[in-house]
Amino acid sequence: MAIKKEIDSAKEWYLNGFEEFKSKLNGQTKTFFTELRNDAIDQLGKINFPTSKDEEWKYTNVSPLLKNNFIPANLINHSIVDSTAVDSKIFKGFDSYLLVFVNGVYDSNLSNIAELPEGIVVDSFNNVLKTKPELIEKHVRAFSKTNNAFDALNTAFTTDGLVVILSEGKILEKPIQALYLNGNNENTVLSSPRNLIVAGKNSQVSIIANYQAVSENPYFSNITTEVFADESSVVDLYKIQNESMKAFHIERVETYQNKKSVFSHYNISFGGRLVRNDINTKLDDEFIETHYYGLYLGSKDQHIDNHTYMDHAKPNCESNEIYKGILDDSSRGVFNGKIMVRKDAQKTNAYQSNKTVLLSKEAKIDTKPQLEIYADDVKCSHGATVGHLDDTAYFYIRSRGIPADLAKSILIRAFVSDVVETLKIEELREQINHLIFEHLHRVEI
């Protein structure tokens, strides 16, 4: 009964605040998204937030999140964020386009997207929605669906986000860095970015989504990211989440791939009190490649839940998934990875692996790799391992006169290398390595 009261109270909070939110939209009410927004708030009134009775949320209790009354970002005064704050949070050492979002709202004064090549759009969702809605309407409508109340909440209360559109044959040489700075010193804020990436035929793009905190107050990042990879396109999407340890973070990624496209998703989780990543890809033509690389590091009482879904709908495609976790203190991890191979998807190659190291007796992991195969000419494998750092390897390293702390760092570095070394941007790899040891309070190597 307690969880029902929390769900009803949370729904009532958002439903009652919707009209005030809508009154502050400044022109968005005249766009096609109004219909989707109104449908979403209707759905929010009819469906519930997930509970542990829902199979897909069996190990993740959202009750701590629902107890907070988060205020939509457009109803509060933004936290003061200046160039100094941006400089302290971005990844450095390489040239990139920069877009800064404060609680999900684009700040053009802190961004730098000058000198974009012709045929490439890099802008905010709000700007494109108001000035060139025809660029995004088809894709937004195609992807727009509601699996649970968090999806409806994002569609109803989103005002902004990242939009990247590449015309046929366009290659963006520099990566795009989208910096999401979240939190407010006076209020518990709801940040609801909606990101859309459309890669035309034979195009290439790299995007770094960097989620950071600017306040110690609790806040809620509720994100939808949609990716369309057309024929022979290459999309690399790096997500680095390093939010406040009081923050709640939920993201749904929906990717649709066309023939011969290559999509790589790198998902690295450091911060957040409660984190949930739903990453779904449909391989809907032949000769497609999909790669998922994930790393989650939990400490204190963090809860990090990764759900992935590879939908092999057509033949001659390949998917590769490696997720690794390191959990310390009383943190808890969840991994649920599902590979679907449909009847027509002959000649499918699909590989999935989840390995987790527990650094304390109180840390826990619930892991559930799944294969659902309806074709008969496939090569599929999956596996999961859970354990502590290798005692034999640790003894061998210590026997060479290496101090205990450094020996453990060597083992951690070796464990995460399968994921970290896949990062294609060298300077980003080095900074991620630093964050790993900083987060785990270990000697860096």
C-alpha positions in Angstrom: 0.0 0.0 0.0 2.9 2.4 0.8 4.3 2.2 -2.8 0.8 2.8 -4.2 0.4 6.0 -2.1 3.8 7.2 -3.3 2.9 6.5 -7.0 -0.4 8.3 -6.6 1.2 11.2 -4.9 3.9 11.5 -7.5 1.4 11.4 -10.4 -0.8 14.0 -8.7 2.2 16.3 -8.3 3.1 16.2 -12.0 -0.5 16.3 -13.3 -1.4 19.3 -11.1 1.7 21.1 -12.2 1.3 20.5 -15.9 -0.8 23.6 -16.7 1.7 26.0 -15.1 4.5 24.2 -16.9 2.7 24.6 -20.2 2.1 28.3 -19.6 5.9 28.9 -19.6 6.7 27.2 -22.9 7.2 30.4 -24.8 6.0 29.3 -28.3 6.3 25.5 -28.1 2.5 25.2 -27.8 2.3 26.1 -31.5 4.4 23.2 -32.7 3.6 19.6 -33.6 5.0 18.5 -30.3 2.0 19.9 -28.4 -0.1 16.9 -29.5 2.6 14.4 -28.3 2.9 16.4 -25.0 -0.8 16.3 -24.4 -1.0 12.6 -25.2 1.8 11.9 -22.8 0.2 13.8 -19.9 -3.0 11.8 -20.5 -1.0 8.6 -20.5 0.8 9.6 -17.3 -2.7 9.8 -15.6 -3.5 6.3 -16.7 -0.3 4.3 -16.1 1.8 3.8 -13.1 5.4 4.3 -12.3 7.1 0.8 -12.2 7.5 -1.2 -9.0 9.4 -4.3 -8.1 6.3 -6.3 -9.2 7.2 -5.4 -12.8 9.6 -8.0 -14.1 11.7 -5.3 -15.9 12.1 -3.4 -12.6 12.3 -6.4 -10.3 15.5 -5.4 -8.6 15.1 -1.6 -8.7 13.0 0.2 -6.2 12.1 3.7 -7.4 10.4 4.6 -4.1 13.2 7.0 -3.0 12.7 8.9 -6.2 8.9 9.2 -6.0 9.1 10.7 -2.5 10.5 13.9 -4.0 8.5 16.6 -5.6 10.7 17.6 -8.5 10.0 21.0 -10.1 10.2 21.3 -13.9 13.3 23.3 -14.9 11.3 26.1 -16.7 9.5 26.9 -13.4 12.6 27.8 -11.4 15.5 30.3 -11.6 18.5 28.5 -13.1 21.5 27.8 -11.0 24.3 30.3 -11.7 26.5 28.6 -14.2 29.5 30.4 -15.8 32.3 29.5 -18.1 34.5 28.5 -15.1 32.0 25.9 -14.1 31.8 24.6 -17.7 35.6 24.5 -18.0 35.8 22.4 -14.8 33.4 19.8 -16.1 34.2 19.3 -19.8 36.6 16.8 -21.2 39.7 18.5 -22.4 42.7 17.9 -24.6 40.9 17.5 -27.9 38.9 19.8 -30.2 35.2 19.5 -30.1 31.9 21.3 -30.7 30.3 22.2 -27.3 26.7 22.5 -26.3 25.8 23.2 -22.7 22.5 22.4 -21.1 21.6 23.7 -17.6 18.9 21.4 -16.1 18.1 20.2 -19.7 17.8 23.8 -21.1 20.3 25.0 -23.8 22.6 27.9 -22.9 23.9 29.4 -26.1 26.2 31.8 -24.2 28.2 28.9 -22.8 28.2 26.8 -26.0 30.4 26.9 -29.1 29.0 25.4 -32.3 30.5 27.8 -34.8 31.9 26.9 -38.2 29.7 23.8 -38.7 30.1 22.2 -42.2 27.2 22.7 -44.6 24.6 19.9 -44.4 25.0 19.3 -40.7 22.7 20.6 -38.0 23.9 20.7 -34.4 21.4 22.7 -32.3 19.0 22.5 -29.4 15.7 20.7 -29.6 13.9 23.9 -28.7 15.5 25.9 -31.5 14.8 23.3 -34.2 11.3 22.7 -33.0 10.5 26.4 -33.3 12.4 27.2 -36.5 12.6 24.0 -38.6 10.3 21.4 -37.1 10.1 19.5 -40.4 13.7 18.4 -39.8 12.7 16.3 -36.7 8.9 15.7 -36.8 9.1 12.4 -38.7 11.7 10.9 -36.5 10.3 12.2 -33.2 6.8 10.8 -34.1 8.4 7.4 -35.2 10.3 7.0 -32.0 7.7 8.5 -29.6 6.3 5.6 -27.5 5.6 5.1 -23.9 6.8 2.0 -22.0 6.2 3.3 -18.5 5.4 6.5 -16.6 9.0 7.8 -16.9 8.7 7.9 -20.7 5.4 9.8 -20.4 7.0 12.2 -17.9 9.8 13.0 -20.3 7.6 13.7 -23.3 5.2 15.8 -21.2 7.8 17.9 -19.5 10.7 18.2 -22.0 11.5 21.6 -23.4 14.9 21.1 -24.9 17.8 18.7 -25.7 20.4 17.9 -28.3 19.6 17.6 -32.0 22.2 16.4 -34.5 21.3 15.8 -38.1 23.8 14.8 -40.8 22.9 14.9 -44.5 24.0 12.1 -46.8 27.7 11.6 -47.1 28.6 14.2 -44.4 31.4 13.4 -42.0 31.9 15.5 -38.8 35.6 15.4 -38.1 35.4 16.8 -34.6 33.3 15.2 -31.9 30.3 16.9 -30.4 30.4 17.4 -26.6 27.0 17.9 -25.0 27.5 19.0 -21.4 24.4 18.6 -19.1 24.9 20.5 -15.9 22.1 19.6 -13.4 20.9 20.7 -10.0 19.7 23.8 -8.2 20.7 25.2 -4.9 17.2 26.3 -3.9 14.9 23.6 -5.4 14.7 19.9 -6.2 14.7 20.2 -10.0 13.4 18.0 -12.8 15.7 17.9 -15.9 14.0 16.4 -19.0 16.3 16.6 -22.0 15.1 14.9 -25.3 18.0 14.1 -27.6 17.7 13.2 -31.3 20.5 12.0 -33.5 19.9 11.4 -37.2 22.8 10.1 -39.3 22.1 10.1 -43.1 23.5 7.6 -45.5 27.3 7.3 -45.5 27.7 9.9 -42.7 29.8 9.7 -39.6 29.5 11.4 -36.2 30.9 11.1 -32.6 28.9 12.5 -29.7 29.9 12.7 -26.0 27.0 13.1 -23.6 28.5 14.3 -20.3 26.2 14.5 -17.3 27.5 16.5 -14.3 26.2 18.1 -11.1 26.3 21.8 -10.1 24.4 21.4 -6.8 24.3 19.0 -3.9 20.5 19.2 -3.7 18.6 16.2 -4.9 17.5 16.4 -8.5 16.1 14.1 -11.2 17.6 13.7 -14.7 14.9 11.9 -16.8 16.2 11.6 -20.4 15.1 10.2 -23.8 17.7 9.8 -26.5 16.7 8.6 -30.0 19.2 7.6 -32.7 18.5 6.9 -36.4 21.5 5.4 -38.3 20.8 5.3 -42.0 22.5 3.0 -44.5 26.3 2.8 -44.1 26.4 5.5 -41.4 28.7 5.3 -38.4 27.5 6.7 -35.0 29.6 6.6 -31.9 27.7 7.7 -28.8 29.7 8.1 -25.5 27.7 8.6 -22.3 29.6 9.5 -19.2 27.4 10.0 -16.2 29.1 11.6 -13.2 26.1 13.1 -11.4 25.7 14.0 -7.7 25.5 11.1 -5.2 22.0 12.5 -4.3 20.8 12.6 -7.8 18.4 10.3 -9.6 19.1 9.5 -13.2 17.0 7.6 -15.7 17.6 7.4 -19.5 15.9 5.5 -22.3 18.0 5.1 -25.5 16.1 4.0 -28.7 18.2 3.2 -31.8 17.1 2.2 -35.2 19.7 1.0 -37.6 19.5 0.6 -41.4 21.6 -1.5 -43.8 25.4 -1.6 -43.2 25.3 1.0 -40.4 27.6 0.8 -37.4 26.4 2.0 -34.0 28.6 2.0 -30.9 27.3 3.0 -27.5 29.7 3.6 -24.6 28.0 3.8 -21.2 30.1 4.7 -18.2 28.4 5.4 -14.8 30.1 7.0 -11.9 27.6 9.0 -9.9 23.9 9.0 -9.0 22.0 7.7 -6.0 19.7 5.7 -8.2 20.6 5.1 -11.9 18.7 3.3 -14.6 19.8 3.0 -18.2 17.5 1.3 -20.8 19.4 0.9 -24.1 17.5 -0.6 -27.0 18.6 -1.2 -30.6 16.7 -2.6 -33.6 18.9 -4.0 -36.3 16.3 -3.7 -39.1 18.3 -4.6 -42.2 21.3 -6.7 -43.3 25.0 -6.3 -42.5 24.5 -4.1 -39.5 27.0 -3.9 -36.6 26.0 -2.9 -33.1 28.4 -2.5 -30.1 27.6 -1.9 -26.5 30.4 -1.2 -24.0 29.5 -0.5 -20.4 31.3 0.2 -17.2 29.6 1.0 -13.8 31.3 1.9 -10.6 29.3 1.9 -7.4 30.2 3.0 -3.9 28.4 3.9 -0.7 24.7 3.1 -1.2 24.5 3.7 -5.0 22.1 1.6 -7.1 23.0 1.3 -10.8 20.7 -0.6 -13.2 21.6 -1.3 -16.8 19.0 -2.9 -19.1 20.0 -3.6 -22.7 18.1 -5.0 -25.6 19.5 -6.1 -29.0 16.7 -6.8 -31.5 18.1 -8.8 -34.5 15.3 -8.5 -37.0 17.1 -9.2 -40.2 19.9 -11.7 -41.3 23.7 -11.2 -41.5 24.1 -8.9 -38.6 26.5 -8.7 -35.7 26.3 -7.4 -32.2 28.9 -7.3 -29.5 28.3 -6.4 -25.8 30.7 -6.1 -22.9 29.5 -4.7 -19.6 31.8 -4.6 -16.5 31.1 -3.4 -13.0 33.1 -2.7 -9.8 31.0 -2.4 -6.7 32.2 -1.2 -3.3 30.7 -0.5 0.1 27.0 -1.3 0.1 26.3 -0.4 -3.5 24.2 -2.6 -5.7 24.3 -3.2 -9.4 21.7 -4.7 -11.8 22.4 -6.0 -15.3 19.8 -7.4 -17.6 20.9 -7.9 -21.2 18.6 -9.4 -23.7 19.4 -10.6 -27.3 16.4 -11.2 -29.5 17.0 -13.2 -32.8 13.9 -13.2 -34.9 12.9 -15.9 -37.3 14.2 -14.1 -40.4 17.5 -13.2 -38.8 19.7 -16.1 -40.1 23.5 -15.8 -40.0 23.3 -13.7 -36.8 26.5 -13.3 -34.7 25.7 -12.0 -31.2 28.0 -11.9 -28.2 27.3 -10.7 -24.7 29.3 -10.6 -21.5 28.8 -9.2 -18.0 31.5 -9.4 -15.4 31.3 -7.7 -12.0 33.9 -7.4 -9.2 32.7 -6.9 -5.6 35.2 -5.0 -3.4 33.2 -5.4 -0.2 31.1 -8.1 1.4 28.1 -5.7 1.4 28.1 -5.0 -2.3 25.6 -6.9 -4.5 24.9 -7.6 -8.1 21.8 -9.1 -9.8 22.7 -10.2 -13.3 20.5 -11.8 -15.9 21.8 -12.3 -19.5 19.1 -13.5 -21.9 19.0 -15.1 -25.3 15.7 -15.5 -27.2 16.4 -17.2 -30.6 13.9 -18.1 -33.3 16.4 -18.6 -36.1 18.4 -21.8 -36.6 21.6 -20.6 -38.3 23.2 -18.3 -35.7 26.2 -18.0 -33.4 25.2 -16.5 -30.1 26.8 -16.6 -26.7 26.2 -14.9 -23.4 27.7 -15.2 -19.9 28.0 -13.5 -16.5 30.6 -13.8 -13.8 30.7 -12.3 -10.3 33.6 -12.4 -7.9 36.4 -10.6 -6.0 39.8 -9.5 -7.3 41.9 -12.4 -8.3 43.8 -13.6 -5.1 46.4 -15.5 -7.1 47.2 -12.5 -9.3 47.2 -10.2 -6.3 49.7 -12.5 -4.5 51.9 -12.7 -7.6 52.0 -8.9 -7.9 52.7 -8.4 -4.2 55.5 -11.0 -4.3 57.3 -8.7 -6.7 57.5 -6.1 -3.9 54.6 -3.9 -5.1 52.6 -2.2 -2.3 49.2 -3.5 -1.6 47.2 -0.4 -2.8 49.1 -0.3 -6.0 48.7 -4.1 -6.6 44.9 -3.7 -6.3 45.0 -0.7 -8.7 46.9 -2.8 -11.2 44.2 -5.5 -11.0 41.4 -2.9 -11.4 43.1 -1.4 -14.4 43.4 -4.8 -16.0 39.7 -5.6 -15.3 38.3 -2.4 -16.8 40.7 -2.3 -19.8 38.3 -4.3 -22.1 35.9 -1.4 -21.9 38.1 1.6 -21.5 40.5 0.6 -24.4 37.5 0.6 -26.8 37.1 4.4 -26.4 38.3 5.8 -29.7 39.3 9.2 -28.4 42.6 8.8 -26.7 42.4 11.9 -24.6 39.0 10.8 -23.3 40.4 7.4 -22.4 43.0 9.0 -20.2 40.5 11.2 -18.4 38.1 8.3 -17.9 40.9 6.2 -16.4 41.5 9.1 -13.9 37.9 9.3 -13.0 37.8 5.5 -12.3 40.5 5.7 -9.6 39.2 8.9 -8.3 35.7 7.5 -7.8 37.0 4.3 -6.2 39.5 6.2 -4.0 42.3 4.1 -5.3 45.9 4.8 -6.3 45.9 5.7 -10.0 48.1 3.9 -12.5 
